Amino acid sequence: MSISNKPLLWLPFAGGGMLAALLLPALMLVLLLDSLGMLSTAALAHERVRAWVSQPLVAISACVFITLVIWHAAHRLRMTLQDLGVRDAGARRLSARICYSAATLATVALAWVWV
C-alpha cells in the first residue's frame, strides 16, 4: 500500500462542506428573519455583533469556519474546472496550484486581518 497525502487535502474539504451544509442555512435564516423585521432591532445591532465577534474564542472559531468553507470552495472550483475540460496533466496541476494557493492566501489574509 502506498502512502498518500490525499487525506490531508480531503480533511478541510470535508470539514468545509459539512460546515457549509449545516451552518450557512442557519445563518441565512437569521439574516432573513432580521431583514423581514421578525427579530428585535437590538438582536443584531452592529455594536452587539462586533462585541461578540471580538471575543477571542468566537474570532478563532469564525476564522476556522470561514477557512474551511474557503478550502471547500477551492476544491469544488478545481473539480469544476476538471469537469469543464481541464484534463491535461499540466493544466490540472496548474489549476490545483492556483485554487489551493488562492485558498492559502485567503486563509493567511483572514487570519492577519481578523485575529
N, CA, C and O atoms as a GROMACS GRO file, in nm:
protein
  460
    1MET      N    1   0.085  -0.118   0.000
    1MET     CA    2   0.000   0.000   0.000
    1MET      C    3   0.089   0.124   0.000
    1MET      O    4   0.185   0.133   0.077
    2SER      N    5   0.057   0.218  -0.085
    2SER     CA    6   0.138   0.340  -0.093
    2SER      C    7   0.084   0.445   0.004
    2SER      O    8  -0.034   0.447   0.037
    3ILE      N    9   0.174   0.531   0.048
    3ILE     CA   10   0.137   0.640   0.138
    3ILE      C   11   0.095   0.759   0.053
    3ILE      O   12   0.162   0.794  -0.044
    4SER      N   13  -0.015   0.822   0.091
    4SER     CA   14  -0.069   0.933   0.013
    4SER      C   15  -0.096   1.052   0.105
    4SER      O   16  -0.119   1.035   0.225
    5ASN      N   17  -0.092   1.171   0.047
    5ASN     CA   18  -0.127   1.291   0.123
    5ASN      C   19  -0.271   1.334   0.099
    5ASN      O   20  -0.312   1.441   0.143
    6LYS      N   21  -0.349   1.250   0.030
    6LYS     CA   22  -0.487   1.286  -0.001
    6LYS      C   23  -0.574   1.307   0.123
    6LYS      O   24  -0.658   1.397   0.121
    7PRO      N   25  -0.560   1.229   0.230
    7PRO     CA   26  -0.642   1.258   0.348
    7PRO      C   27  -0.621   1.398   0.404
    7PRO      O   28  -0.714   1.458   0.459
    8LEU      N   29  -0.500   1.451   0.391
    8LEU     CA   30  -0.474   1.587   0.440
    8LEU      C   31  -0.548   1.691   0.355
    8LEU      O   32  -0.589   1.794   0.407
    9LEU      N   33  -0.565   1.664   0.226
    9LEU     CA   34  -0.639   1.755   0.140
    9LEU      C   35  -0.790   1.735   0.154
    9LEU      O   36  -0.866   1.830   0.137
   10TRP      N   37  -0.832   1.614   0.184
   10TRP     CA   38  -0.975   1.587   0.198
   10TRP      C   39  -1.030   1.638   0.330
   10TRP      O   40  -1.150   1.668   0.338
   11LEU      N   41  -0.949   1.648   0.433
   11LEU     CA   42  -0.997   1.693   0.564
   11LEU      C   43  -1.057   1.833   0.560
   11LEU      O   44  -1.171   1.849   0.604
   12PRO      N   45  -0.987   1.936   0.509
   12PRO     CA   46  -1.052   2.068   0.503
   12PRO      C   47  -1.169   2.071   0.406
   12PRO      O   48  -1.266   2.144   0.428
   13PHE      N   49  -1.162   1.994   0.299
   13PHE     CA   50  -1.273   1.989   0.204
   13PHE      C   51  -1.397   1.933   0.271
   13PHE      O   52  -1.505   1.992   0.260
   14ALA      N   53  -1.383   1.822   0.339
   14ALA     CA   54  -1.498   1.760   0.405
   14ALA      C   55  -1.549   1.846   0.520
   14ALA      O   56  -1.670   1.861   0.538
   15GLY      N   57  -1.457   1.902   0.598
   15GLY     CA   58  -1.498   1.989   0.709
   15GLY      C   59  -1.569   2.113   0.660
   15GLY      O   60  -1.670   2.154   0.718
   16GLY      N   61  -1.520   2.173   0.556
   16GLY     CA   62  -1.584   2.292   0.499
   16GLY      C   63  -1.719   2.260   0.439
   16GLY      O   64  -1.812   2.339   0.451
   17GLY      N   65  -1.730   2.145   0.375
   17GLY     CA   66  -1.860   2.105   0.319
   17GLY      C   67  -1.963   2.081   0.427
   17GLY      O   68  -2.079   2.119   0.413
   18MET      N   69  -1.920   2.017   0.536
   18MET     CA   70  -2.012   1.991   0.646
   18MET      C   71  -2.057   2.122   0.712
   18MET      O   72  -2.175   2.140   0.740
   19LEU      N   73  -1.963   2.211   0.736
   19LEU     CA   74  -1.999   2.339   0.797
   19LEU      C   75  -2.086   2.423   0.704
   19LEU      O   76  -2.181   2.488   0.749
   20ALA      N   77  -2.054   2.421   0.576
   20ALA     CA   78  -2.135   2.497   0.482
   20ALA      C   79  -2.277   2.442   0.476
   20ALA      O   80  -2.373   2.518   0.467
   21ALA      N   81  -2.290   2.310   0.480
   21ALA     CA   82  -2.422   2.248   0.471
   21ALA      C   83  -2.504   2.266   0.598
   21ALA      O   84  -2.627   2.277   0.592
   22LEU      N   85  -2.439   2.270   0.713
   22LEU     CA   86  -2.512   2.277   0.839
   22LEU      C   87  -2.531   2.418   0.893
   22LEU      O   88  -2.638   2.452   0.943
   23LEU      N   89  -2.428   2.502   0.882
   23LEU     CA   90  -2.434   2.632   0.949
   23LEU      C   91  -2.474   2.747   0.858
   23LEU      O   92  -2.537   2.842   0.905
   24LEU      N   93  -2.439   2.742   0.731
   24LEU     CA   94  -2.476   2.853   0.642
   24LEU      C   95  -2.627   2.869   0.627
   24LEU      O   96  -2.674   2.983   0.626
   25PRO      N   97  -2.706   2.761   0.616
   25PRO     CA   98  -2.852   2.782   0.611
   25PRO      C   99  -2.907   2.846   0.738
   25PRO      O  100  -2.999   2.927   0.732
   26ALA      N  101  -2.852   2.810   0.853
   26ALA     CA  102  -2.898   2.872   0.978
   26ALA      C  103  -2.863   3.020   0.980
   26ALA      O  104  -2.944   3.103   1.024
   27LEU      N  105  -2.743   3.055   0.934
   27LEU     CA  106  -2.705   3.196   0.927
   27LEU      C  107  -2.794   3.272   0.830
   27LEU      O  108  -2.833   3.385   0.857
   28MET      N  109  -2.824   3.210   0.716
   28MET     CA  110  -2.912   3.274   0.619
   28MET      C  111  -3.052   3.295   0.676
   28MET      O  112  -3.115   3.397   0.649
   29LEU      N  113  -3.101   3.200   0.755
   29LEU     CA  114  -3.232   3.214   0.817
   29LEU      C  115  -3.235   3.329   0.916
   29LEU      O  116  -3.330   3.407   0.918
   30VAL      N  117  -3.131   3.341   0.996
   30VAL     CA  118  -3.125   3.452   1.092
   30VAL      C  119  -3.122   3.586   1.018
   30VAL      O  120  -3.191   3.680   1.058
   31LEU      N  121  -3.043   3.595   0.913
   31LEU     CA  122  -3.036   3.720   0.838
   31LEU      C  123  -3.166   3.750   0.765
   31LEU      O  124  -3.205   3.866   0.752
   32LEU      N  125  -3.234   3.647   0.716
   32LEU     CA  126  -3.364   3.666   0.652
   32LEU      C  127  -3.467   3.715   0.753
   32LEU      O  128  -3.542   3.809   0.724
   33LEU      N  129  -3.472   3.654   0.869
   33LEU     CA  130  -3.566   3.698   0.972
   33LEU      C  131  -3.537   3.841   1.015
   33LEU      O  132  -3.629   3.919   1.042
   34ASP      N  133  -3.409   3.876   1.022
   34ASP     CA  134  -3.372   4.013   1.058
   34ASP      C  135  -3.415   4.111   0.949
   34ASP      O  136  -3.467   4.218   0.980
   35SER      N  137  -3.395   4.076   0.823
   35SER     CA  138  -3.432   4.167   0.715
   35SER      C  139  -3.583   4.183   0.702
   35SER      O  140  -3.630   4.288   0.657
   36LEU      N  141  -3.659   4.082   0.742
   36LEU     CA  142  -3.805   4.091   0.739
   36LEU      C  143  -3.861   4.160   0.863
   36LEU      O  144  -3.982   4.180   0.874
   37GLY      N  145  -3.774   4.196   0.956
   37GLY     CA  146  -3.818   4.265   1.076
   37GLY      C  147  -3.878   4.174   1.180
   37GLY      O  148  -3.950   4.220   1.269
   38MET      N  149  -3.852   4.044   1.172
   38MET     CA  150  -3.909   3.950   1.267
   38MET      C  151  -3.823   3.932   1.392
   38MET      O  152  -3.865   3.868   1.488
   39LEU      N  153  -3.702   3.990   1.390
   39LEU     CA  154  -3.617   3.991   1.509
   39LEU      C  155  -3.615   4.133   1.564
   39LEU      O  156  -3.638   4.229   1.491
   40SER      N  157  -3.589   4.144   1.693
   40SER     CA  158  -3.581   4.278   1.750
   40SER      C  159  -3.461   4.351   1.691
   40SER      O  160  -3.362   4.289   1.655
   41THR      N  161  -3.471   4.482   1.682
   41THR     CA  162  -3.363   4.560   1.621
   41THR      C  163  -3.235   4.553   1.702
   41THR      O  164  -3.126   4.571   1.648
   42ALA      N  165  -3.247   4.528   1.831
   42ALA     CA  166  -3.128   4.521   1.916
   42ALA      C  167  -3.058   4.386   1.904
   42ALA      O  168  -2.942   4.373   1.944
   43ALA      N  169  -3.126   4.285   1.850
   43ALA     CA  170  -3.069   4.150   1.846
   43ALA      C  171  -2.943   4.144   1.761
   43ALA      O  172  -2.845   4.080   1.800
   44LEU      N  173  -2.944   4.208   1.646
   44LEU     CA  174  -2.828   4.206   1.558
   44LEU      C  175  -2.771   4.346   1.537
   44LEU      O  176  -2.725   4.380   1.428
   45ALA      N  177  -2.774   4.427   1.641
   45ALA     CA  178  -2.717   4.562   1.632
   45ALA      C  179  -2.566   4.550   1.607
   45ALA      O  180  -2.501   4.457   1.656
   46HIS      N  181  -2.513   4.644   1.532
   46HIS     CA  182  -2.372   4.639   1.494
   46HIS      C  183  -2.280   4.631   1.616
   46HIS      O  184  -2.186   4.552   1.617
   47GLU      N  185  -2.305   4.710   1.715
   47GLU     CA  186  -2.219   4.712   1.833
   47GLU      C  187  -2.223   4.579   1.906
   47GLU      O  188  -2.120   4.530   1.955
   48ARG      N  189  -2.342   4.520   1.914
   48ARG     CA  190  -2.356   4.392   1.984
   48ARG      C  191  -2.285   4.280   1.909
   48ARG      O  192  -2.215   4.199   1.970
   49VAL      N  193  -2.303   4.275   1.779
   49VAL     CA  194  -2.237   4.170   1.700
   49VAL      C  195  -2.086   4.189   1.702
   49VAL      O  196  -2.012   4.092   1.714
   50ARG      N  197  -2.041   4.312   1.690
   50ARG     CA  198  -1.896   4.340   1.692
   50ARG      C  199  -1.834   4.301   1.826
   50ARG      O  200  -1.724   4.245   1.830
   51ALA      N  201  -1.904   4.330   1.936
   51ALA     CA  202  -1.854   4.292   2.068
   51ALA      C  203  -1.847   4.139   2.081
   51ALA      O  204  -1.754   4.085   2.141
   52TRP      N  205  -1.946   4.071   2.025
   52TRP     CA  206  -1.949   3.925   2.033
   52TRP      C  207  -1.837   3.863   1.949
   52TRP      O  208  -1.770   3.771   1.993
   53VAL      N  209  -1.818   3.915   1.828
   53VAL     CA  210  -1.717   3.859   1.738
   53VAL      C  211  -1.576   3.895   1.782
   53VAL      O  212  -1.480   3.828   1.743
   54SER      N  213  -1.560   3.999   1.860
   54SER     CA  214  -1.426   4.039   1.903
   54SER      C  215  -1.374   3.954   2.019
   54SER      O  216  -1.258   3.968   2.057
   55GLN      N  217  -1.456   3.867   2.075
   55GLN     CA  218  -1.409   3.775   2.178
   55GLN      C  219  -1.314   3.674   2.114
   55GLN      O  220  -1.342   3.626   2.004
   56PRO      N  221  -1.204   3.642   2.179
   56PRO     CA  222  -1.101   3.557   2.116
   56PRO      C  223  -1.153   3.420   2.069
   56PRO      O  224  -1.122   3.378   1.958
   57LEU      N  225  -1.229   3.352   2.150
   57LEU     CA  226  -1.276   3.220   2.112
   57LEU      C  227  -1.372   3.227   1.993
   57LEU      O  228  -1.367   3.141   1.904
   58VAL      N  229  -1.458   3.327   1.991
   58VAL     CA  230  -1.552   3.344   1.880
   58VAL      C  231  -1.476   3.382   1.752
   58VAL      O  232  -1.508   3.333   1.644
   59ALA      N  233  -1.377   3.470   1.765
   59ALA     CA  234  -1.299   3.512   1.649
   59ALA      C  235  -1.223   3.395   1.588
   59ALA      O  236  -1.220   3.379   1.466
   60ILE      N  237  -1.162   3.313   1.672
   60ILE     CA  238  -1.089   3.198   1.621
   60ILE      C  239  -1.185   3.098   1.558
   60ILE      O  240  -1.156   3.042   1.452
   61SER      N  241  -1.298   3.074   1.621
   61SER     CA  242  -1.398   2.982   1.566
   61SER      C  243  -1.450   3.032   1.431
   61SER      O  244  -1.465   2.954   1.337
   62ALA      N  245  -1.476   3.161   1.421
   62ALA     CA  246  -1.523   3.218   1.294
   62ALA      C  247  -1.416   3.206   1.186
   62ALA      O  248  -1.448   3.176   1.071
   63CYS      N  249  -1.290   3.229   1.222
   63CYS     CA  250  -1.182   3.215   1.125
   63CYS      C  251  -1.170   3.070   1.077
   63CYS      O  252  -1.150   3.046   0.958
   64VAL      N  253  -1.182   2.975   1.168
   64VAL     CA  254  -1.175   2.833   1.130
   64VAL      C  255  -1.292   2.800   1.038
   64VAL      O  256  -1.274   2.732   0.937
   65PHE      N  257  -1.411   2.846   1.073
   65PHE     CA  258  -1.530   2.821   0.991
   65PHE      C  259  -1.512   2.877   0.850
   65PHE      O  260  -1.533   2.805   0.752
   66ILE      N  261  -1.472   3.002   0.840
   66ILE     CA  262  -1.456   3.065   0.709
   66ILE      C  263  -1.343   2.999   0.631
   66ILE      O  264  -1.354   2.980   0.510
   67THR      N  265  -1.234   2.963   0.698
   67THR     CA  266  -1.122   2.898   0.632
   67THR      C  267  -1.163   2.763   0.574
   67THR      O  268  -1.128   2.732   0.460
   68LEU      N  269  -1.237   2.684   0.650
   68LEU     CA  270  -1.279   2.553   0.599
   68LEU      C  271  -1.373   2.568   0.480
   68LEU      O  272  -1.366   2.490   0.385
   69VAL      N  273  -1.461   2.667   0.485
   69VAL     CA  274  -1.551   2.691   0.372
   69VAL      C  275  -1.471   2.737   0.248
   69VAL      O  276  -1.503   2.698   0.136
   70ILE      N  277  -1.369   2.818   0.269
   70ILE     CA  278  -1.283   2.863   0.158
   70ILE      C  279  -1.212   2.743   0.095
   70ILE      O  280  -1.206   2.733  -0.028
   71TRP      N  281  -1.158   2.653   0.177
   71TRP     CA  282  -1.089   2.535   0.123
   71TRP      C  283  -1.186   2.443   0.051
   71TRP      O  284  -1.151   2.383  -0.050
   72HIS      N  285  -1.307   2.432   0.103
   72HIS     CA  286  -1.409   2.353   0.035
   72HIS      C  287  -1.439   2.414  -0.102
   72HIS      O  288  -1.448   2.342  -0.202
   73ALA      N  289  -1.455   2.544  -0.107
   73ALA     CA  290  -1.484   2.613  -0.233
   73ALA      C  291  -1.367   2.598  -0.332
   73ALA      O  292  -1.390   2.580  -0.451
   74ALA      N  293  -1.244   2.604  -0.283
   74ALA     CA  294  -1.128   2.589  -0.371
   74ALA      C  295  -1.126   2.450  -0.434
   74ALA      O  296  -1.100   2.436  -0.554
   75HIS      N  297  -1.154   2.349  -0.355
   75HIS     CA  298  -1.155   2.214  -0.409
   75HIS      C  299  -1.271   2.195  -0.508
   75HIS      O  300  -1.254   2.131  -0.612
   76ARG      N  301  -1.387   2.250  -0.475
   76ARG     CA  302  -1.501   2.241  -0.567
   76ARG      C  303  -1.471   2.312  -0.698
   76ARG      O  304  -1.506   2.262  -0.805
   77LEU      N  305  -1.406   2.428  -0.692
   77LEU     CA  306  -1.370   2.501  -0.813
   77LEU      C  307  -1.272   2.420  -0.897
   77LEU      O  308  -1.284   2.415  -1.019
   78ARG      N  309  -1.176   2.357  -0.832
   78ARG     CA  310  -1.080   2.274  -0.904
   78ARG      C  311  -1.149   2.158  -0.974
   78ARG      O  312  -1.119   2.129  -1.090
   79MET      N  313  -1.241   2.093  -0.905
   79MET     CA  314  -1.313   1.981  -0.965
   79MET      C  315  -1.406   2.028  -1.077
   79MET      O  316  -1.425   1.957  -1.176
   80THR      N  317  -1.464   2.146  -1.062
   80THR     CA  318  -1.549   2.203  -1.167
   80THR      C  319  -1.467   2.232  -1.292
   80THR      O  320  -1.512   2.206  -1.404
   81LEU      N  321  -1.347   2.288  -1.274
   81LEU     CA  322  -1.260   2.313  -1.388
   81LEU      C  323  -1.226   2.182  -1.460
   81LEU      O  324  -1.221   2.177  -1.583
   82GLN      N  325  -1.203   2.078  -1.383
   82GLN     CA  326  -1.174   1.949  -1.443
   82GLN      C  327  -1.295   1.897  -1.520
   82GLN      O  328  -1.280   1.840  -1.628
   83ASP      N  329  -1.415   1.916  -1.466
   83ASP     CA  330  -1.537   1.873  -1.536
   83ASP      C  331  -1.561   1.954  -1.663
   83ASP      O  332  -1.620   1.904  -1.758
   84LEU      N  333  -1.514   2.079  -1.664
   84LEU     CA  334  -1.532   2.164  -1.782
   84LEU      C  335  -1.429   2.139  -1.891
   84LEU      O  336  -1.435   2.201  -1.997
   85GLY      N  337  -1.335   2.050  -1.866
   85GLY     CA  338  -1.243   2.013  -1.973
   85GLY      C  339  -1.096   2.034  -1.945
   85GLY      O  340  -1.014   2.009  -2.032
   86VAL      N  341  -1.061   2.078  -1.827
   86VAL     CA  342  -0.920   2.093  -1.792
   86VAL      C  343  -0.870   1.956  -1.748
   86VAL      O  344  -0.871   1.924  -1.629
   87ARG      N  345  -0.827   1.875  -1.847
   87ARG     CA  346  -0.792   1.736  -1.816
   87ARG      C  347  -0.646   1.703  -1.847
   87ARG      O  348  -0.600   1.594  -1.812
   88ASP      N  349  -0.575   1.792  -1.911
   88ASP     CA  350  -0.433   1.771  -1.936
   88ASP      C  351  -0.360   1.772  -1.802
   88ASP      O  352  -0.394   1.850  -1.713
   89ALA      N  353  -0.261   1.687  -1.786
   89ALA     CA  354  -0.192   1.673  -1.658
   89ALA      C  355  -0.130   1.806  -1.612
   89ALA      O  356  -0.140   1.841  -1.495
   90GLY      N  357  -0.068   1.878  -1.704
   90GLY     CA  358  -0.008   2.006  -1.668
   90GLY      C  359  -0.113   2.110  -1.630
   90GLY      O  360  -0.094   2.187  -1.536
   91ALA      N  361  -0.223   2.112  -1.704
   91ALA     CA  362  -0.330   2.208  -1.674
   91ALA      C  363  -0.398   2.174  -1.542
   91ALA      O  364  -0.435   2.264  -1.467
   92ARG      N  365  -0.415   2.046  -1.514
   92ARG     CA  366  -0.475   2.006  -1.386
   92ARG      C  367  -0.385   2.046  -1.270
   92ARG      O  368  -0.432   2.094  -1.167
   93ARG      N  369  -0.255   2.027  -1.288
   93ARG     CA  370  -0.159   2.066  -1.183
   93ARG      C  371  -0.162   2.217  -1.163
   93ARG      O  372  -0.157   2.265  -1.049
   94LEU      N  373  -0.169   2.292  -1.273
   94LEU     CA  374  -0.174   2.438  -1.263
   94LEU      C  375  -0.304   2.484  -1.196
   94LEU      O  376  -0.301   2.573  -1.111
   95SER      N  377  -0.416   2.424  -1.233
   95SER     CA  378  -0.543   2.464  -1.171
   95SER      C  379  -0.543   2.430  -1.022
   95SER      O  380  -0.597   2.506  -0.942
   96ALA      N  381  -0.484   2.317  -0.984
   96ALA     CA  382  -0.474   2.281  -0.843
   96ALA      C  383  -0.388   2.382  -0.768
   96ALA      O  384  -0.424   2.426  -0.659
   97ARG      N  385  -0.276   2.418  -0.827
   97ARG     CA  386  -0.188   2.516  -0.760
   97ARG      C  387  -0.257   2.651  -0.745
   97ARG      O  388  -0.245   2.716  -0.641
   98ILE      N  389  -0.329   2.694  -0.848
   98ILE     CA  390  -0.398   2.824  -0.841
   98ILE      C  391  -0.509   2.821  -0.736
   98ILE      O  392  -0.519   2.912  -0.653
   99CYS      N  393  -0.590   2.717  -0.739
   99CYS     CA  394  -0.703   2.710  -0.644
   99CYS      C  395  -0.653   2.701  -0.500
   99CYS      O  396  -0.701   2.775  -0.414
  100TYR      N  397  -0.559   2.612  -0.474
  100TYR     CA  398  -0.512   2.593  -0.337
  100TYR      C  399  -0.423   2.709  -0.291
  100TYR      O  400  -0.420   2.740  -0.172
  101SER      N  401  -0.352   2.772  -0.382
  101SER     CA  402  -0.275   2.892  -0.345
  101SER      C  403  -0.369   3.006  -0.308
  101SER      O  404  -0.343   3.081  -0.213
  102ALA      N  405  -0.478   3.021  -0.384
  102ALA     CA  406  -0.576   3.125  -0.351
  102ALA      C  407  -0.639   3.097  -0.215
  102ALA      O  408  -0.661   3.190  -0.137
  103ALA      N  409  -0.669   2.970  -0.185
  103ALA     CA  410  -0.725   2.936  -0.055
  103ALA      C  411  -0.624   2.962   0.057
  103ALA      O  412  -0.661   3.009   0.165
  104THR      N  413  -0.497   2.933   0.031
  104THR     CA  414  -0.395   2.960   0.131
  104THR      C  415  -0.380   3.110   0.155
  104THR      O  416  -0.372   3.154   0.269
  105LEU      N  417  -0.377   3.189   0.047
  105LEU     CA  418  -0.367   3.334   0.062
  105LEU      C  419  -0.489   3.393   0.134
  105LEU      O  420  -0.475   3.483   0.218
  106ALA      N  421  -0.606   3.342   0.102
  106ALA     CA  422  -0.727   3.389   0.170
  106ALA      C  423  -0.724   3.354   0.318
  106ALA      O  424  -0.766   3.434   0.402
  107THR      N  425  -0.674   3.235   0.351
  107THR     CA  426  -0.663   3.194   0.491
  107THR      C  427  -0.565   3.284   0.566
  107THR      O  428  -0.594   3.328   0.677
  108VAL      N  429  -0.450   3.309   0.506
  108VAL     CA  430  -0.350   3.396   0.570
  108VAL      C  431  -0.403   3.538   0.586
  108VAL      O  432  -0.383   3.601   0.691
  109ALA      N  433  -0.469   3.590   0.483
  109ALA     CA  434  -0.525   3.725   0.491
  109ALA      C  435  -0.634   3.733   0.597
  109ALA      O  436  -0.640   3.831   0.671
  110LEU      N  437  -0.717   3.633   0.605
  110LEU     CA  438  -0.823   3.631   0.706
  110LEU      C  439  -0.763   3.629   0.846
  110LEU      O  440  -0.806   3.704   0.934
  111ALA      N  441  -0.664   3.544   0.868
  111ALA     CA  442  -0.601   3.537   1.000
  111ALA      C  443  -0.530   3.667   1.034
  111ALA      O  444  -0.531   3.711   1.148
  112TRP      N  445  -0.467   3.728   0.933
  112TRP     CA  446  -0.393   3.852   0.958
  112TRP      C  447  -0.488   3.968   0.991
  112TRP      O  448  -0.458   4.049   1.079
  113VAL      N  449  -0.601   3.974   0.923
  113VAL     CA  450  -0.695   4.084   0.944
  113VAL      C  451  -0.778   4.064   1.070
  113VAL      O  452  -0.801   4.158   1.146
  114TRP      N  453  -0.823   3.940   1.093
  114TRP     CA  454  -0.922   3.918   1.197
  114TRP      C  455  -0.860   3.891   1.334
  114TRP      O  456  -0.904   3.949   1.434
  115VAL      N  457  -0.761   3.805   1.341
  115VAL     CA  458  -0.709   3.764   1.473
  115VAL      C  459  -0.596   3.851   1.516
  115VAL      O  460  -0.541   3.830   1.624
   0.00000   0.00000   0.00000
